[in-house]
Amino acid sequence: MSTSPFWVSAFLDFAADDFGRGVGFWQGVTGYELSERRGVDGAFATLVPPDGDDYLRVQRLGDGDGRVHLDLHVESPATAAEAAIELGAHVLMRHEQGYVVLRSPGGFEFCFVRHHASRRPAPATWPDGNRSYVDQVCLDLPPEHHAAEVAFWQALTGWDFTDSVSPEFSRLHPPDDQPLRWLLQRLDDHGGAVTAHLDLAADDREAEAARHVGLGATVARVHEHWTVLTDPVGTTYCITGRKP
């Protein structure tokens, strides 16, 4: 049975005190409604797009700092977990509801789940005519973890790999009908576990950044092709000039 995910969801995990502000901000960024909260003490919810299947979810953490983790949707989480273990992952929890929580060789937390989804949502169109869409997850790899993480995710997903995007970036290529592109970034600084951040595509990057600032974001850096921001609770993400 293949371990290649047929869908990937990104979880925005917020510290308990930041949950309300963080969720409200990302609702504004995406234009998505919030589902009913679920799980123990209502710790989980989904950002529900007006069309297509969901791929962005939120979690209120019991402790620890905010982060992004991924859910890989597969036919059999148990089978996929065994394959991941052989590739160097570690199981953190096998839940009675069927999902499995793991950590990659470089310390990135992810889950195998079996929820079915297949319809990619359309970009949001804002009153000024600008369109935007959360379209990419970027794995941020300290240099000592870079080679092992690239090999791990390439083998686990079975997706094509491009290692010549730039000296800093490489890319995995999920099927076109999936909601999230995958970018792999080699960091300059050593130390720490692998993390991830989300990127948006926008017709007008400057206008989109201004809209986010109006929602409470802070611009950290402006590069030639992307703008780095932090949300009101300190989550780092980027807006790019890719067409949604």
N, C-alpha and C positions, 0 to 999 in steps of 0.2 A: 504494500500500500504506500502511495506517495506521501511524503511529508511536505511537499510544496503547498503553501497556503493558497486557498482559493479566494481569500479576502484577508485584509489586515485592518484592524482598528487601532487607533492611537488613544491612549488614556492620558488625560491631564490629571495628575495626582497632586492634590493641594494639601498643605498642612491644615490641621483642623481649624485654626483661627482665620485662615485665608480662603476657606472654601467658598463662602458666599460671594466675596468680591471677585475671586478668580472665575467662578462659573458665570457670574453676571457679565464680566468683561468678554469672555469667549462667546457668550450668546450674542453680544453686540457685534463682535468681529465677524461671526458667521451668519447671523440672522436666523439661527436655528432655535427651535423651542426646546425646553427642558422636559424630559420625561418625568414620570413619577419616580421618586427615589426608591431604591430597593436595597436588599441586603441588610445586614445587622446594623441597626440604628440609622438606616437610610444613607449608608456611606457611598452608594453608587447611583449614577444616573447617566442618561444618554442625551447627547445633543442631537435632536431629531430634525433632519433636513425636510423642506417642504416637498421634495420629490426624491426618489431613489432610496437606497438603503443607508442606514446610519454607519458611520465609521469613526466618529469622535465621541469619546465617553469621558466621564469625570469621576473622581474618587476623592473622598475625604479621608486622609490618612489618620491613623491613630496616633502616630508619632513620626518624627523625621521631617526633613525638608521636602518641598515640592519637587516634582520630577515628571518625566514622560516615560511611560512604558508601553509596550505593544502587545496586542492580542493577535495571535496567528490563528486563523480559522482553518481547521482541518477536519477531515472525516473522522479520524480517530485520535483524540488527544493522547491517549495512552500509548498507541503505537508511535506517534510522532515524538513523544517524550523519550522513548527508548532509543530512537535514532539520534536524538539530540545528545543523550548521555554518551553514546558511542563517539560523538564528535567533540566531546569535552564539556558539555553543559552539566549543571548540577540541579537536581530537583529540590525545590524548597517546600512544596506542598502538593499533595494529590487530594483534591477536594472531592467530597462525597457527591457534589453535583456534576462531576465529570471533567472539570477543567484541571489543568496541571500548571503550576507556577514553577518557573525555572530561572536559572542565572547562566548567562553565557560565559565562555572562558574568561572574558575580560570584565565580568561582573555586571553586565546589563540584564535587568530583570524583564522577563517576558512570559506570556502565558500561551498555552495551546487551548483553544476552545472549539466548540463544534457548531456554534450558531451560524445559520445559513444566510447569505447575502450575495447579491450579484449585480445590483443596479447602481451604477455610479451616479451620485447626485450632480445636478447642473451647478455651474457657478452662480453666486449671488450677484444681482445687478442692483446698484445703489442709485439714489435719486439723481445723482449727477451723470449717470450713464456708465460709470466705471464698474467693471466686474472684478470679483476676487473669489479665491477658492483656496482652502487649505489643501495643498496638493502634494506635499512632500514631507517625509521624515528624514532627518539627517542624523546618522550615528556619529557621535564625536569620539574619536579613538585616540587615546594617548599613544605615543609612538611605540611603547613597549608592548602594547596589545594589538597594534594595527594588523600585522601579518596574520596572527591567529584568528582575529575576529573576521577579517575578510574571508579567510579560508572556511571558517565555521559557517557564516551566513550563506556563502556561495554553495557549500555542500548541502546545507539544510534546506534551502529553498529550491535549489536546482535551477535558479534563474541565470540568464546570461549576465556576464560581468564585463564592464569596460573599465580598464585601469589607466586610461590616457585622457580623462577629462581635464586634468591639470596635475601638477606635482602634488597638490594638496588634496584633491578630490578624486574619487572613483565612484562608480555607479553599478548597482544591481538593477536589472530590468524586469520587473513584474509584468504580467499580462496587461495590455492596454485598458481592459475594462476594470482594473482595480483602482481604488480611489487614491492611493498614495504612491508616488515615486519614492525611490530609495537612493539616498546619497550617503557616501561614506567619507568622512573628513578626517584626515590625519592631523592631529593637533601638534603644536610645537612643544608644549610643556609635558614633561614626564610626571607620572604619579596620578593616583586616583583610578576609579573605575570608569568603564565606558558609560556615557550618557547619551541622551538624544534630545533634539529639539525639532520643532515643526516650522515649516516654511509655507508661505502663501505665494500664489501667483496673482498678479494684478495687471489690468490694462495700463493703469497709470500709477506707478510705484509711489511717486511723491504725494499724489492725492490720497492714496490708500494709507500711507503713513500718517498724513494729517488727520484722516478720519480716526485712526487708532489712537493718536494723541488726544483727540477729543473724547475718546472713551476712557482715557486714563493711562495710556501707555507712555513710555519714555523712549525717545530715540537715543541709542547708545553710540552707534557708528554708522556712517554712510559710506558704502563702497561703490565701485563703479557699476556693479550689476545687482547688488542687494543692499538692503538696509537692515541693521540689527536693532531690535527693540526689546524692551522688557515690559511685561504686563504689570498691572498695579500691585501684584504680590511677588514680583521678582522673577517670573518665568521668562527666559530668553527665547526669542523666536526671530524669524526673518521674513521680510517681504522682498520678493524678487520681481524682475521685469518680465518673467515668462508670461505668455498669454494663457489665461485660465482655460 
